[in-house]
Amino acid sequence: MNPIKAARRRAGLSQWELAQRLKNKISQSSISVWETGYRQPGPEQVALLASALGVEPAELLEKNPRRRETRAS
């Protein structure tokens, strides 16, 4: 499971609730994209997320980010 999603679930928050906790500095749609692994948050976003979730920033960093596979035609 994605570390951002895991930390959010441990905190008992929905994506919307997390975005509200962050006073909309990070949108619910950004959280969704990061949790699916298609994009990674920048250092500032990681720091905000970590603070809101009560974890260390390193806990939110994806070790093996998902990469979009391209198919040869």
Backbone torsions as a table, in degrees:
resi	resn	phi	psi	omega
1	MET	NA	143.2	178.1
2	ASN	-57.4	136.2	-176.6
3	PRO	-65.0	-30.0	177.3
4	ILE	-68.8	-45.6	179.1
5	LYS	-62.5	-42.8	-179.6
6	ALA	-62.2	-44.2	179.9
7	ALA	-66.8	-38.1	178.8
8	ARG	-64.8	-44.1	178.9
9	ARG	-64.9	-40.8	176.9
10	ARG	-60.3	-33.6	178.8
11	ALA	-77.9	-8.9	178.9
12	GLY	72.7	32.0	-176.9
13	LEU	-114.7	146.1	168.3
14	SER	-82.6	168.6	176.5
15	GLN	-59.7	-41.8	-179.7
16	TRP	-62.9	-44.1	179.8
17	GLU	-63.4	-38.2	177.2
18	LEU	-64.5	-43.4	177.8
19	ALA	-60.9	-40.2	178.0
20	GLN	-65.6	-40.1	178.4
21	ARG	-61.8	-32.3	179.0
22	LEU	-85.1	10.0	179.3
23	LYS	52.4	38.1	176.9
24	ASN	62.2	24.0	171.7
25	LYS	-73.5	-23.4	175.3
26	ILE	-130.9	130.0	-177.4
27	SER	-81.3	159.7	176.3
28	GLN	-62.4	-35.8	-179.7
29	SER	-68.0	-34.7	175.8
30	SER	-65.6	-43.2	178.2
31	ILE	-59.0	-43.3	179.2
32	SER	-60.1	-46.2	-179.4
33	VAL	-62.3	-41.7	179.7
34	TRP	-67.2	-38.3	-179.1
35	GLU	-68.8	-28.6	177.2
36	THR	-78.2	-16.3	176.6
37	GLY	88.8	5.8	-179.6
38	TYR	-76.7	-24.6	175.3
39	ARG	-141.3	159.8	178.8
40	GLN	-115.8	143.5	177.2
41	PRO	-71.5	152.8	175.7
42	GLY	-77.6	173.2	-177.8
43	PRO	-56.9	-39.2	180.0
44	GLU	-66.8	-40.8	179.2
45	GLN	-67.4	-39.2	178.1
46	VAL	-60.9	-42.6	179.6
47	ALA	-63.1	-42.5	178.2
48	LEU	-64.0	-45.5	179.2
49	LEU	-61.1	-46.2	-178.3
50	ALA	-60.0	-43.4	179.3
51	SER	-62.6	-45.3	-179.0
52	ALA	-66.8	-30.6	-177.0
53	LEU	-96.4	-6.6	178.6
54	GLY	70.1	36.7	178.9
55	VAL	-128.7	169.3	174.4
56	GLU	-78.1	142.8	179.9
57	PRO	-53.1	-37.4	-178.8
58	ALA	-60.0	-27.7	-180.0
59	GLU	-67.9	-20.5	-176.1
60	LEU	-95.9	-3.8	-177.8
61	LEU	-83.4	128.6	-179.7
62	GLU	-73.6	126.8	178.6
63	LYS	-76.9	-36.6	-179.0
64	ASN	-130.9	79.6	-177.9
65	PRO	-62.1	143.7	178.2
66	ARG	-68.9	137.2	176.7
67	ARG	-116.8	138.3	178.1
68	ARG	-67.8	129.7	179.9
69	GLU	-87.0	137.2	175.6
70	THR	-108.6	140.5	-179.8
71	ARG	-102.7	135.7	175.9
72	ALA	-74.0	140.3	-179.3
73	SER	-89.1	NA	NA
